[in-house]
């Protein structure tokens, strides 16, 4: 099978995507943790605790650590939605379309990714309450793969929302 050579627009998109990712990851690594990552991790922990309380699970939160019935987890940056947000935002900002479409994509996509990540973490916490081995598998393997797929799906959904509908050809 022969693939066509990438067009210039493809190369520009790839370079922009890598550039945005590099800038965001660099900023994330150079910002003091107390400025951004720690508050985000603590907020994520508080939201998980709130969601768990809505389904009748009593938890306590201390900074970014959630505890319940002999089980506790600490939310670290890799568990928050920061990295998936960087990937999604870099994709949207790199794609050649108008500013309005990009802003709508970011304003709808980022909160959606945050909510999906919260649901993932709630499920993983619930697994941890009942089975440490299931927690480990879900946390380390399934959760990571699922979030990568969620980012891909979010990017595709955004692309579909900005693409013109296909032309109907007369039969």
DSSP file (Angstrom, degrees, kcal/mol; ACC not computed):
  #  RESIDUE AA STRUCTURE BP1 BP2  ACC     N-H-->O    O-->H-N    N-H-->O    O-->H-N    TCO  KAPPA ALPHA  PHI   PSI    X-CA   Y-CA   Z-CA
    1    1 A X              0   0    0      0, 0.0     2,-0.5     0, 0.0     0, 0.0   0.000 360.0 360.0 360.0 132.3    0.0    0.0    0.0
    2    2 A X        -     0   0    0      0, 0.0     2,-0.4     0, 0.0     0, 0.0  -0.892 360.0-153.3-105.8 127.4    1.4    3.4   -1.0
    3    3 A X        -     0   0    0     -2,-0.5     3,-0.1     1,-0.1     2,-0.0  -0.784  23.8-111.0 -97.9 142.2    0.5    6.4    1.2
    4    4 A X        -     0   0    0     -2,-0.4     2,-0.1     1,-0.1     3,-0.1  -0.368  41.0 -96.6 -68.5 151.9    0.5    9.9   -0.3
    5    5 A X        -     0   0    0      1,-0.1    -1,-0.1    -2,-0.0     2,-0.0  -0.419  48.4 -97.8 -65.8 140.7    3.2   12.2    0.9
    6    6 A X        -     0   0    0     -2,-0.1    -1,-0.1     1,-0.1     2,-0.1  -0.334  39.9-125.4 -60.7 139.4    2.1   14.5    3.7
    7    7 A X    >>  -     0   0    0      1,-0.1     4,-1.7    -3,-0.1     3,-0.6  -0.356  25.5-102.6 -80.4 166.6    1.1   17.9    2.5
    8    8 A X  H 3> S+     0   0    0      1,-0.2     4,-2.6     2,-0.2     5,-0.2   0.876 121.0  58.6 -56.3 -41.1    2.6   21.1    3.9
    9    9 A X  H 3> S+     0   0    0      1,-0.2     4,-2.5     2,-0.2    -1,-0.2   0.858 103.4  53.2 -60.0 -35.5   -0.5   21.8    6.1
   10   10 A X  H <> S+     0   0    0     -3,-0.6     4,-2.5     2,-0.2    -1,-0.2   0.925 109.9  46.7 -65.6 -44.7    0.1   18.4    7.8
   11   11 A X  H  X S+     0   0    0     -4,-1.7     4,-2.6     2,-0.2    -2,-0.2   0.909 112.1  50.5 -64.1 -41.7    3.7   19.3    8.6
   12   12 A X  H  X S+     0   0    0     -4,-2.6     4,-2.6     2,-0.2     5,-0.2   0.929 111.1  49.1 -61.9 -45.0    2.6   22.8    9.9
   13   13 A X  H  X S+     0   0    0     -4,-2.5     4,-3.0     1,-0.2    -2,-0.2   0.939 112.0  48.4 -58.7 -48.0    0.0   21.2   12.1
   14   14 A X  H  X S+     0   0    0     -4,-2.5     4,-2.5     1,-0.2     5,-0.2   0.906 112.6  47.6 -61.4 -43.0    2.5   18.6   13.5
   15   15 A X  H  X S+     0   0    0     -4,-2.6     4,-2.4     2,-0.2    -1,-0.2   0.920 114.0  46.9 -65.7 -43.4    5.1   21.3   14.2
   16   16 A X  H  X S+     0   0    0     -4,-2.6     4,-3.2    -5,-0.2     5,-0.2   0.927 111.9  51.4 -62.4 -44.5    2.5   23.5   15.9
   17   17 A X  H  X S+     0   0    0     -4,-3.0     4,-2.5     1,-0.2    -2,-0.2   0.939 112.9  44.2 -59.1 -49.2    1.1   20.6   18.0
   18   18 A X  H  X S+     0   0    0     -4,-2.5     4,-2.6     1,-0.2    -1,-0.2   0.902 114.3  51.6 -62.4 -40.8    4.6   19.6   19.2
   19   19 A X  H  X S+     0   0    0     -4,-2.4     4,-2.5    -5,-0.2    -2,-0.2   0.933 110.8  46.0 -62.9 -47.2    5.4   23.3   19.9
   20   20 A X  H  X S+     0   0    0     -4,-3.2     4,-2.9     2,-0.2     5,-0.2   0.927 113.7  49.5 -62.0 -44.1    2.2   23.9   21.9
   21   21 A X  H  X S+     0   0    0     -4,-2.5     4,-3.0    -5,-0.2     5,-0.3   0.932 111.7  49.2 -59.0 -45.1    2.8   20.7   23.9
   22   22 A X  H  X S+     0   0    0     -4,-2.6     4,-2.3    -5,-0.2    -2,-0.2   0.915 112.8  46.8 -61.6 -44.0    6.4   21.7   24.6
   23   23 A X  H  X S+     0   0    0     -4,-2.5     4,-2.7     2,-0.2    -2,-0.2   0.945 115.5  45.0 -64.2 -47.8    5.4   25.1   25.8
   24   24 A X  H  X S+     0   0    0     -4,-2.9     4,-2.5     1,-0.2    -2,-0.2   0.917 115.2  46.6 -64.5 -43.6    2.6   23.8   28.0
   25   25 A X  H  X S+     0   0    0     -4,-3.0     4,-2.1    -5,-0.2    -1,-0.2   0.882 113.1  50.4 -67.2 -36.5    4.7   21.0   29.5
   26   26 A X  H  X S+     0   0    0     -4,-2.3     4,-1.8    -5,-0.3     5,-0.2   0.943 111.7  47.4 -64.8 -46.9    7.6   23.4   30.0
   27   27 A X  H  X S+     0   0    0     -4,-2.7     4,-2.3     1,-0.2    -2,-0.2   0.922 111.2  52.0 -58.5 -44.0    5.3   25.9   31.8
   28   28 A X  H  < S+     0   0    0     -4,-2.5    -1,-0.2     1,-0.2    -2,-0.2   0.886 112.4  45.3 -60.3 -39.8    3.9   23.2   33.9
   29   29 A X  H  < S+     0   0    0     -4,-2.1    -1,-0.2     1,-0.2    -2,-0.2   0.753 117.8  42.8 -77.4 -23.7    7.3   22.0   35.0
   30   30 A X  H  < S+     0   0    0     -4,-1.8     2,-0.2    -3,-0.2    -2,-0.2   0.665  91.1  92.6 -99.1 -17.6    8.6   25.5   35.7
   31   31 A X  S  < S-     0   0    0     -4,-2.3     6,-0.1    -5,-0.2     5,-0.1  -0.550  92.5-101.7 -70.2 138.9    5.6   26.9   37.5
   32   32 A X    >>  -     0   0    0     -2,-0.2     3,-2.1     1,-0.1     4,-1.1  -0.398  27.8-124.7 -60.3 138.5    5.9   26.4   41.2
   33   33 A X  T 34>S+     0   0    0      1,-0.3     5,-2.8     2,-0.2     6,-0.5   0.823 109.7  61.3 -55.5 -33.5    3.7   23.5   42.3
   34   34 A X  T 345S+     0   0    0      1,-0.2    -1,-0.3     4,-0.2     5,-0.1   0.710 100.9  55.9 -67.7 -18.7    1.9   25.7   44.8
   35   35 A X  T <45S-     0   0    0     -3,-2.1    -1,-0.2     3,-0.1    -2,-0.2   0.890 131.3 -15.2 -81.0 -41.1    0.8   28.0   41.9
   36   36 A X  T  X5S+     0   0    0     -4,-1.1     4,-2.2    -3,-0.1     5,-0.2   0.698 125.7  49.6-132.0 -57.8   -1.0   25.5   39.7
   37   37 A X  H  >5S+     0   0    0     -5,-0.3     4,-2.8     1,-0.2     5,-0.2   0.911 110.3  48.7 -67.4 -43.8   -0.5   21.7   40.2
   38   38 A X  H  ><S+     0   0    0     -5,-2.8     4,-2.6     2,-0.2     5,-0.2   0.944 113.8  45.9 -63.3 -47.0   -1.1   21.5   43.9
   39   39 A X  H  > S+     0   0    0     -6,-0.5     4,-2.5     1,-0.2    -1,-0.2   0.901 114.3  49.8 -60.9 -37.2   -4.3   23.5   43.8
   40   40 A X  H  X S+     0   0    0     -4,-2.2     4,-2.4     2,-0.2    -2,-0.2   0.914 111.8  47.5 -66.4 -41.8   -5.5   21.5   40.8
   41   41 A X  H  X S+     0   0    0     -4,-2.8     4,-2.3     2,-0.2    -2,-0.2   0.904 113.6  48.1 -64.7 -41.1   -4.8   18.2   42.6
   42   42 A X  H  X S+     0   0    0     -4,-2.6     4,-2.4    -5,-0.2    -2,-0.2   0.894 111.7  49.4 -66.9 -40.0   -6.5   19.4   45.7
   43   43 A X  H  X S+     0   0    0     -4,-2.5     4,-2.5    -5,-0.2    -2,-0.2   0.912 110.4  51.0 -64.5 -42.4   -9.6   20.6   43.7
   44   44 A X  H  X S+     0   0    0     -4,-2.4     4,-2.4     2,-0.2    -2,-0.2   0.924 110.4  49.1 -60.2 -45.1   -9.7   17.2   41.9
   45   45 A X  H  X S+     0   0    0     -4,-2.3     4,-2.4     1,-0.2    -2,-0.2   0.911 111.1  49.8 -61.2 -42.9   -9.6   15.4   45.3
   46   46 A X  H  X S+     0   0    0     -4,-2.4     4,-2.2     1,-0.2    -1,-0.2   0.892 111.2  49.0 -63.9 -39.5  -12.4   17.6   46.7
   47   47 A X  H  X S+     0   0    0     -4,-2.5     4,-2.6     2,-0.2    -1,-0.2   0.887 110.1  50.7 -68.6 -38.3  -14.5   16.9   43.6
   48   48 A X  H  X S+     0   0    0     -4,-2.4     4,-2.7     2,-0.2    -2,-0.2   0.931 110.8  49.6 -62.3 -45.0  -14.0   13.2   43.8
   49   49 A X  H  X S+     0   0    0     -4,-2.4     4,-2.2     1,-0.2    -2,-0.2   0.905 110.6  50.2 -60.5 -42.2  -15.0   13.3   47.5
   50   50 A X  H  X S+     0   0    0     -4,-2.2     4,-1.5     2,-0.2    -2,-0.2   0.935 111.7  47.2 -61.9 -46.9  -18.1   15.3   46.6
   51   51 A X  H  X S+     0   0    0     -4,-2.6     4,-0.8     1,-0.2    -2,-0.2   0.896 111.7  50.9 -63.1 -40.2  -19.1   12.8   43.9
   52   52 A X  H ><>S+     0   0    0     -4,-2.7     5,-2.8     1,-0.2     3,-0.8   0.884 107.1  53.9 -64.6 -37.5  -18.5    9.9   46.2
   53   53 A X  H ><5S+     0   0    0     -4,-2.2     3,-1.4     1,-0.2    -1,-0.2   0.837 100.5  61.5 -65.7 -31.0  -20.6   11.5   48.9
   54   54 A X  H 3<5S+     0   0    0     -4,-1.5    -1,-0.2     1,-0.3    -2,-0.2   0.761 107.4  44.3 -66.8 -23.7  -23.5   11.8   46.4
   55   55 A X  T <<5S-     0   0    0     -4,-0.8    -1,-0.3    -3,-0.8    -2,-0.2   0.212 128.1 -97.0-105.1  15.1  -23.5    8.0   46.1
   56   56 A X  T < 5S+     0   0    0     -3,-1.4     2,-0.6     1,-0.2    -3,-0.2   0.609  78.3 135.7  88.7  13.1  -23.3    7.4   49.8
   57   57 A X      < -     0   0    0     -5,-2.8     2,-0.5    -6,-0.1    -1,-0.2  -0.855  46.8-142.3 -97.5 119.7  -19.5    6.9   50.3
   58   58 A X        +     0   0    0     -2,-0.6     2,-0.3    -3,-0.1    11,-0.1  -0.679  30.7 166.4 -82.8 127.5  -18.1    8.8   53.2
   59   59 A X        -     0   0    0     -2,-0.5     2,-0.4   -10,-0.1     9,-0.2  -0.890  27.6-144.0-133.6 164.2  -14.6   10.2   52.6
   60   60 A X  E     -A   67   0A   0      7,-2.2     7,-2.6    -2,-0.3     2,-0.5  -0.978  14.0-152.3-126.6 147.9  -12.3   12.6   54.2
   61   61 A X  E     +A   66   0A   0     -2,-0.4     2,-0.5     5,-0.2     5,-0.2  -0.976  13.7 179.9-123.6 129.6   -9.9   14.9   52.2
   62   62 A X  E >  S-A   65   0A   0      3,-2.5     3,-2.0    -2,-0.5     2,-0.5  -0.925  70.6 -55.9-128.1 104.9   -6.6   16.2   53.4
   63   63 A X  T 3  S-     0   0    0     -2,-0.5   -17,-0.1     1,-0.3   -18,-0.1  -0.504 124.5 -16.3  59.5-112.1   -5.0   18.4   50.7
   64   64 A X  T 3  S+     0   0    0     -2,-0.5    11,-3.3   -19,-0.1     2,-0.5   0.207 116.5 100.5-106.5  15.1   -4.9   16.0   47.7
   65   65 A X  E <   -AB  62  74A   0     -3,-2.0    -3,-2.5     9,-0.3     2,-0.4  -0.883  52.3-163.6-106.9 129.5   -5.4   12.8   49.7
   66   66 A X  E     -AB  61  73A   0      7,-2.9     7,-2.3    -2,-0.5     2,-0.3  -0.927  11.8-174.3-110.8 133.1   -8.8   11.1   49.8
   67   67 A X  E     +AB  60  72A   0     -7,-2.6    -7,-2.2    -2,-0.4     2,-0.3  -0.958  13.0 160.5-130.8 147.3   -9.5    8.5   52.5
   68   68 A X  E >   - B   0  71A   0      3,-2.8     3,-1.6    -2,-0.3    -9,-0.1  -0.849  66.7 -19.5-163.5 128.4  -12.3    6.1   53.2
   69   69 A X  T 3  S-     0   0    0      1,-0.3     3,-0.1    -2,-0.3   -10,-0.0   0.851 128.2 -38.9  43.6  58.5  -12.6    2.9   55.3
   70   70 A X  T 3  S+     0   0    0      1,-0.2     2,-0.4     0, 0.0    -1,-0.3   0.598 120.9  99.5  75.2  10.6   -8.9    2.0   55.4
   71   71 A X  E <   +B   68   0A   0     -3,-1.6    -3,-2.8     2,-0.0     2,-0.3  -0.995  43.0 167.5-130.9 134.4   -8.2    3.0   51.8
   72   72 A X  E     -B   67   0A   0     -2,-0.4     2,-0.3    -5,-0.2    -5,-0.2  -0.996  12.3-169.6-145.1 152.1   -6.6    6.3   50.7
   73   73 A X  E     -B   66   0A   0     -7,-2.3    -7,-2.9    -2,-0.3     2,-0.5  -0.982  16.6-138.9-136.5 149.3   -5.2    7.7   47.5
   74   74 A X  E     -B   65   0A   0     -2,-0.3     2,-0.6    -9,-0.2    -9,-0.3  -0.943  20.0-133.1-108.7 127.2   -3.2   10.9   46.8
   75   75 A X        -     0   0    0    -11,-3.3     2,-0.2    -2,-0.5   -30,-0.1  -0.682  29.8-175.8 -78.8 120.5   -4.1   12.7   43.6
   76   76 A X    >>  -     0   0    0     -2,-0.6     3,-1.8   -35,-0.0     4,-1.2  -0.665  43.1 -93.4-110.4 171.2   -0.9   13.6   41.8
   77   77 A X  G >4 S+     0   0    0      1,-0.3     3,-0.5    -2,-0.2     6,-0.5   0.851 124.3  57.8 -54.8 -39.3   -0.5   15.7   38.7
   78   78 A X  G 34 S+     0   0    0      1,-0.2    -1,-0.3     4,-0.1    -3,-0.0   0.750 106.5  50.7 -64.9 -22.4   -0.6   12.6   36.4
   79   79 A X  G <4 S+     0   0    0     -3,-1.8    -1,-0.2    -5,-0.1    -2,-0.2   0.712  98.7  78.6 -87.0 -22.3   -4.1   11.7   37.9
   80   80 A X  S << S-     0   0    0     -4,-1.2     3,-0.4    -3,-0.5     4,-0.3  -0.156  96.9-104.7 -76.9 179.7   -5.6   15.2   37.3
   81   81 A X  S  > S+     0   0    0      1,-0.2     4,-2.0     2,-0.1     5,-0.2   0.287  91.6 103.9 -89.0  11.8   -6.8   16.3   33.9
   82   82 A X  H  > S+     0   0    0     -5,-0.4     4,-2.1     1,-0.2    -1,-0.2   0.939  80.5  43.1 -62.1 -50.3   -3.8   18.5   33.3
   83   83 A X  H  > S+     0   0    0     -6,-0.5     4,-2.1    -3,-0.4    -1,-0.2   0.903 115.3  47.7 -67.1 -41.6   -1.9   16.3   30.9
   84   84 A X  H  > S+     0   0    0     -4,-0.3     4,-2.5     1,-0.2    -1,-0.2   0.856 110.9  53.5 -67.9 -31.6   -5.0   15.4   28.8
   85   85 A X  H  X S+     0   0    0     -4,-2.0     4,-3.0     2,-0.2     5,-0.3   0.893 106.8  52.0 -66.7 -39.4   -6.0   19.0   28.7
   86   86 A X  H  X S+     0   0    0     -4,-2.1     4,-2.4     2,-0.2    -2,-0.2   0.934 112.0  45.7 -61.5 -46.1   -2.5   19.9   27.4
   87   87 A X  H  X S+     0   0    0     -4,-2.1     4,-2.0     2,-0.2    -2,-0.2   0.947 116.8  43.7 -62.9 -48.9   -2.8   17.3   24.6
   88   88 A X  H  X S+     0   0    0     -4,-2.5     4,-2.6     1,-0.2     5,-0.2   0.939 115.3  48.1 -62.7 -47.9   -6.4   18.3   23.7
   89   89 A X  H  X S+     0   0    0     -4,-3.0     4,-2.8     1,-0.2     5,-0.2   0.889 110.6  51.8 -61.7 -40.3   -5.7   22.1   23.8
   90   90 A X  H  X S+     0   0    0     -4,-2.4     4,-1.4    -5,-0.3    -1,-0.2   0.898 110.6  49.1 -63.7 -39.7   -2.5   21.7   21.7
   91   91 A X  H  X S+     0   0    0     -4,-2.0     4,-1.5    -5,-0.2     3,-0.2   0.958 114.1  44.1 -62.4 -51.6   -4.5   19.8   19.1
   92   92 A X  H  < S+     0   0    0     -4,-2.6     3,-0.3     1,-0.2    -2,-0.2   0.916 115.0  48.2 -62.3 -44.4   -7.3   22.4   19.0
   93   93 A X  H  < S+     0   0    0     -4,-2.8    -1,-0.2     1,-0.2    -2,-0.2   0.767 112.8  49.4 -70.4 -24.0   -4.9   25.3   18.9
   94   94 A X  H  < S+     0   0    0     -4,-1.4    -1,-0.2    -3,-0.2    -2,-0.2   0.725  86.8 100.4 -85.6 -22.7   -2.8   23.8   16.2
   95   95 A X  S  < S-     0   0    0     -4,-1.5     2,-1.7    -3,-0.3     7,-0.1  -0.410  82.8-115.0 -71.2 137.3   -5.6   22.9   13.8
   96   96 A X  S    S+     0   0    0     -2,-0.1     2,-0.3   -87,-0.1    -1,-0.1  -0.523  72.8 107.0 -77.2  88.5   -6.1   25.3   10.9
   97   97 A X  S    S-     0   0    0     -2,-1.7     5,-0.0    -5,-0.2    65,-0.0  -0.895  73.0 -66.8-148.6 178.1   -9.5   26.8   11.6
   98   98 A X     >  -     0   0    0     -2,-0.3     4,-1.7     1,-0.1     3,-0.1  -0.244  42.5-114.0 -73.8 160.6  -11.0   30.1   12.8
   99   99 A X  H  > S+     0   0    0      1,-0.2     4,-2.9     2,-0.2     5,-0.2   0.856 113.2  58.1 -62.2 -38.7  -10.5   31.4   16.3
  100  100 A X  H  > S+     0   0    0      1,-0.2     4,-2.6     2,-0.2    -1,-0.2   0.923 106.4  48.3 -60.0 -45.0  -14.2   31.1   17.2
  101  101 A X  H  > S+     0   0    0      1,-0.2     4,-2.3     2,-0.2    -1,-0.2   0.884 112.5  49.5 -62.4 -38.9  -14.1   27.3   16.5
  102  102 A X  H  X S+     0   0    0     -4,-1.7     4,-2.5     2,-0.2    -2,-0.2   0.930 111.3  48.2 -66.2 -45.0  -11.0   27.0   18.6
  103  103 A X  H  X S+     0   0    0     -4,-2.9     4,-3.0     2,-0.2     5,-0.2   0.916 112.6  48.0 -63.0 -43.1  -12.5   28.9   21.5
  104  104 A X  H  X S+     0   0    0     -4,-2.6     4,-2.1     2,-0.2     5,-0.4   0.927 111.7  51.4 -62.0 -44.0  -15.7   26.9   21.4
  105  105 A X  H  X S+     0   0    0     -4,-2.3     4,-2.4    -5,-0.2     5,-0.3   0.899 114.4  42.6 -59.0 -42.5  -13.7   23.7   21.3
  106  106 A X  H  X S+     0   0    0     -4,-2.5     4,-1.9     2,-0.2     5,-0.4   0.912 113.4  51.3 -71.1 -42.9  -11.6   24.7   24.3
  107  107 A X  H  < S+     0   0    0     -4,-3.0     4,-0.4    -5,-0.2    -2,-0.2   0.803 122.9  30.8 -68.0 -28.6  -14.6   26.0   26.3
  108  108 A X  H  X S+     0   0    0     -4,-2.1     4,-1.3    -5,-0.2    -2,-0.2   0.815 121.0  49.8 -93.9 -37.4  -16.5   22.8   25.8
  109  109 A X  H  X S+     0   0    0     -4,-2.4     4,-2.6    -5,-0.4     5,-0.2   0.908 104.8  53.3 -72.7 -44.2  -13.7   20.3   25.6
  110  110 A X  H  X S+     0   0    0     -4,-1.9     4,-2.3    -5,-0.3     5,-0.2   0.945 111.7  43.8 -63.2 -50.0  -11.7   21.1   28.6
  111  111 A X  H  > S+     0   0    0     -5,-0.4     4,-2.5    -4,-0.4    -1,-0.2   0.889 113.4  53.9 -61.5 -35.2  -14.5   20.9   31.2
  112  112 A X  H  X S+     0   0    0     -4,-1.3     4,-2.6     2,-0.2    -2,-0.2   0.926 108.9  47.6 -63.0 -44.0  -15.7   17.7   29.5
  113  113 A X  H  X S+     0   0    0     -4,-2.6     4,-2.5     1,-0.2    -1,-0.2   0.903 111.0  52.0 -62.9 -40.5  -12.3   16.1   29.8
  114  114 A X  H  X S+     0   0    0     -4,-2.3     4,-2.2    -5,-0.2    -2,-0.2   0.928 111.6  46.4 -61.5 -45.1  -12.2   17.2   33.5
  115  115 A X  H  X S+     0   0    0     -4,-2.5     4,-2.3     2,-0.2    -2,-0.2   0.905 112.5  49.2 -65.8 -42.0  -15.6   15.6   34.2
  116  116 A X  H  X S+     0   0    0     -4,-2.6     4,-2.2     1,-0.2    -1,-0.2   0.911 110.9  50.7 -63.8 -40.8  -14.7   12.4   32.4
  117  117 A X  H  X S+     0   0    0     -4,-2.5     4,-2.5    -5,-0.2    -2,-0.2   0.905 108.2  52.8 -63.3 -40.4  -11.4   12.2   34.3
  118  118 A X  H  X S+     0   0    0     -4,-2.2     4,-2.5     1,-0.2    -2,-0.2   0.920 108.6  49.9 -59.9 -43.0  -13.4   12.7   37.6
  119  119 A X  H  X S+     0   0    0     -4,-2.3     4,-2.4     1,-0.2    -1,-0.2   0.906 109.8  51.5 -62.8 -40.4  -15.7    9.8   36.7
  120  120 A X  H  X S+     0   0    0     -4,-2.2     4,-2.4     1,-0.2    -2,-0.2   0.930 111.6  46.8 -59.6 -45.9  -12.6    7.7   35.9
  121  121 A X  H  X S+     0   0    0     -4,-2.5     4,-2.5     2,-0.2    -2,-0.2   0.863 110.0  52.5 -68.0 -36.2  -11.1    8.5   39.3
  122  122 A X  H  X S+     0   0    0     -4,-2.5     4,-2.6     2,-0.2    -1,-0.2   0.937 111.7  46.8 -62.6 -46.4  -14.4    7.9   41.2
  123  123 A X  H  X S+     0   0    0     -4,-2.4     4,-2.3     1,-0.2    -2,-0.2   0.917 112.9  48.9 -62.0 -43.8  -14.6    4.4   39.5
  124  124 A X  H  X S+     0   0    0     -4,-2.4     4,-2.2     2,-0.2    -1,-0.2   0.900 111.0  50.4 -64.6 -40.0  -11.0    3.7   40.3
  125  125 A X  H  X S+     0   0    0     -4,-2.5     4,-1.8     2,-0.2    -2,-0.2   0.932 109.7  50.6 -62.5 -45.0  -11.5    4.8   43.9
  126  126 A X  H  X S+     0   0    0     -4,-2.6     4,-1.0     1,-0.2    -2,-0.2   0.901 109.7  50.7 -60.3 -40.8  -14.5    2.6   44.3
  127  127 A X  H >X S+     0   0    0     -4,-2.3     4,-3.2     1,-0.2     3,-0.8   0.912 107.5  54.4 -60.5 -41.9  -12.5   -0.4   42.9
  128  128 A X  H 3< S+     0   0    0     -4,-2.2    -1,-0.2     1,-0.3    -2,-0.2   0.820 101.5  58.1 -63.2 -32.0   -9.8    0.4   45.4
  129  129 A X  H 3< S+     0   0    0     -4,-1.8    -1,-0.3     1,-0.2    -2,-0.2   0.814 120.3  28.4 -64.9 -29.1  -12.3    0.2   48.3
  130  130 A X  H << S+     0   0    0     -4,-1.0     2,-0.3    -3,-0.8    -2,-0.2   0.725 132.6  14.7-107.2 -27.0  -13.2   -3.4   47.2
  131  131 A X     X  -     0   0    0     -4,-3.2     4,-2.2    -5,-0.1    -1,-0.3  -0.857  48.5-163.0-156.6 114.3  -10.1   -4.8   45.6
  132  132 A X  H  > S+     0   0    0     -2,-0.3     4,-2.4     1,-0.2     5,-0.1   0.866  97.2  51.8 -65.4 -35.5   -6.5   -3.5   45.7
  133  133 A X  H  > S+     0   0    0      2,-0.2     4,-2.3     1,-0.2    -1,-0.2   0.912 110.1  47.8 -69.7 -40.0   -5.5   -5.7   42.7
  134  134 A X  H  > S+     0   0    0      2,-0.2     4,-2.8    -7,-0.2     5,-0.3   0.895 110.9  53.5 -64.4 -38.4   -8.4   -4.4   40.6
  135  135 A X  H  X S+     0   0    0     -4,-2.2     4,-3.1    -8,-0.4     5,-0.3   0.942 108.9  48.5 -57.8 -49.0   -7.5   -0.8   41.7
  136  136 A X  H  X S+     0   0    0     -4,-2.4     4,-2.7     2,-0.2     5,-0.5   0.927 114.3  44.4 -60.9 -47.1   -3.9   -1.3   40.5
  137  137 A X  H  X>S+     0   0    0     -4,-2.3     5,-1.9     1,-0.2     4,-1.9   0.931 117.5  44.9 -63.7 -45.9   -4.9   -2.7   37.1
  138  138 A X  I  <>S+     0   0    0     -4,-2.8     5,-3.2     3,-0.2     6,-0.2   0.894 118.7  43.1 -65.8 -39.6   -7.6   -0.1   36.5
  139  139 A X  I  <5S+     0   0    0     -4,-3.1     5,-0.3    -5,-0.3    -2,-0.2   0.952 122.8  32.7 -72.5 -51.1   -5.3    2.7   37.7
  140  140 A X  I  <5S+     0   0    0     -4,-2.7    -3,-0.2    -5,-0.3    -2,-0.2   0.885 135.1  12.8 -78.9 -39.3   -2.1    1.8   36.0
  141  141 A X  I  X5S+     0   0    0     -4,-1.9     4,-2.1    -5,-0.5     5,-0.2   0.887 127.2  36.7-105.5 -65.0   -3.3    0.2   32.8
  142  142 A X  I  ><S+     0   0    0     -5,-1.9     4,-2.9     1,-0.2     5,-0.2   0.910 116.4  51.4 -63.8 -44.6   -7.0    0.6   31.9
  143  143 A X  H  ><S+     0   0    0     -5,-3.2     4,-2.1    -6,-0.3    -1,-0.2   0.892 111.1  47.4 -61.8 -41.2   -7.3    4.2   33.2
  144  144 A X  H  > S+     0   0    0     -5,-0.3     4,-1.8    -6,-0.2    -1,-0.2   0.932 115.0  44.8 -66.7 -45.7   -4.3    5.5   31.2
  145  145 A X  H  X S+     0   0    0     -4,-2.1     4,-2.4     1,-0.2    -2,-0.2   0.920 112.0  53.5 -63.9 -42.9   -5.4    3.9   28.0
  146  146 A X  H  X S+     0   0    0     -4,-2.9     4,-2.3    -5,-0.2    -1,-0.2   0.901 108.2  49.5 -60.0 -41.5   -9.0    5.0   28.5
  147  147 A X  H  X S+     0   0    0     -4,-2.1     4,-2.1     2,-0.2    -1,-0.2   0.856 108.8  52.1 -70.6 -33.3   -7.9    8.7   28.9
  148  148 A X  H  X S+     0   0    0     -4,-1.8     4,-2.2     2,-0.2    -1,-0.2   0.931 111.6  47.5 -64.3 -43.6   -5.8    8.6   25.8
  149  149 A X  H  X S+     0   0    0     -4,-2.4     4,-2.9     1,-0.2    -2,-0.2   0.885 108.8  54.8 -63.1 -38.3   -8.8    7.2   23.9
  150  150 A X  H  X S+     0   0    0     -4,-2.3     4,-2.7     2,-0.2    -1,-0.2   0.903 107.9  49.2 -62.3 -41.4  -11.0    9.9   25.5
  151  151 A X  H  X S+     0   0    0     -4,-2.1     4,-2.5     2,-0.2    -1,-0.2   0.928 112.0  48.4 -63.8 -44.0   -8.6   12.6   24.2
  152  152 A X  H  X S+     0   0    0     -4,-2.2     4,-2.5     1,-0.2    -2,-0.2   0.934 113.3  47.3 -61.3 -45.6   -8.6   11.1   20.7
  153  153 A X  H  X S+     0   0    0     -4,-2.9     4,-2.9     1,-0.2    -2,-0.2   0.900 111.0  51.7 -62.8 -41.0  -12.4   10.9   20.8
  154  154 A X  H  X S+     0   0    0     -4,-2.7     4,-2.4     2,-0.2    -1,-0.2   0.906 110.6  48.5 -63.0 -41.0  -12.6   14.5   22.0
  155  155 A X  H  X S+     0   0    0     -4,-2.5     4,-2.5     2,-0.2    -2,-0.2   0.921 113.5  46.5 -64.3 -43.9  -10.4   15.7   19.1
  156  156 A X  H  X S+     0   0    0     -4,-2.5     4,-2.7     2,-0.2    -2,-0.2   0.913 111.8  51.3 -65.0 -42.4  -12.4   13.7   16.6
  157  157 A X  H  X S+     0   0    0     -4,-2.9     4,-1.7     2,-0.2    -2,-0.2   0.919 111.4  47.6 -61.5 -43.1  -15.7   15.1   18.0
  158  158 A X  H  X S+     0   0    0     -4,-2.4     4,-1.3     2,-0.2    -2,-0.2   0.931 111.3  50.7 -64.2 -44.1  -14.4   18.6   17.8
  159  159 A X  H >X S+     0   0    0     -4,-2.5     4,-1.4     1,-0.2     3,-0.6   0.920 109.6  50.5 -58.8 -43.5  -13.2   18.1   14.3
  160  160 A X  H 3< S+     0   0    0     -4,-2.7    -1,-0.2     1,-0.2    -2,-0.2   0.848 107.0  55.5 -63.4 -32.9  -16.6   16.7   13.2
  161  161 A X  H 3< S+     0   0    0     -4,-1.7    -1,-0.2     1,-0.2    -2,-0.2   0.774 113.5  39.5 -72.1 -24.6  -18.3   19.8   14.8
  162  162 A X  H << S+     0   0    0     -4,-1.3     2,-0.2    -3,-0.6    -1,-0.2   0.583  94.7  96.5-101.0 -10.8  -16.2   22.2   12.7
  163  163 A X  S  < S-     0   0    0     -4,-1.4     3,-0.1    -5,-0.2     2,-0.1  -0.556  80.6-113.2 -79.3 141.2  -16.2   20.4    9.5
  164  164 A X        -     0   0    0     -2,-0.2     3,-0.1     1,-0.1    -1,-0.1  -0.414  42.9 -94.6 -66.8 149.5  -18.8   21.3    6.9
  165  165 A X        -     0   0    0      1,-0.1    -1,-0.1    -2,-0.1     3,-0.1  -0.324  49.7 -95.1 -63.2 149.2  -21.4   18.6    6.2
  166  166 A X        -     0   0    0      1,-0.1     2,-0.2    -3,-0.1    -1,-0.1  -0.339  42.6-107.3 -66.0 146.5  -20.6   16.4    3.3
  167  167 A X        -     0   0    0     -3,-0.1     2,-0.6     1,-0.1    -1,-0.1  -0.466  26.3-129.1 -71.5 141.0  -22.1   17.3    0.0
  168  168 A X        -     0   0    0     -2,-0.2     2,-0.4    -3,-0.1    -1,-0.1  -0.825  20.7-148.6 -92.3 126.8  -24.9   15.1   -1.3
  169  169 A X        -     0   0    0     -2,-0.6     2,-0.1     1,-0.1     0, 0.0  -0.761  23.8-107.3 -94.6 139.7  -24.3   14.1   -4.8
  170  170 A X              0   0    0     -2,-0.4    -1,-0.1     1,-0.1     0, 0.0  -0.382 360.0 360.0 -64.5 141.2  -27.3   13.5   -7.0
  171  171 A X              0   0    0     -2,-0.1    -1,-0.1    -3,-0.0    -2,-0.0   0.453 360.0 360.0 -91.6 360.0  -28.0    9.8   -7.7
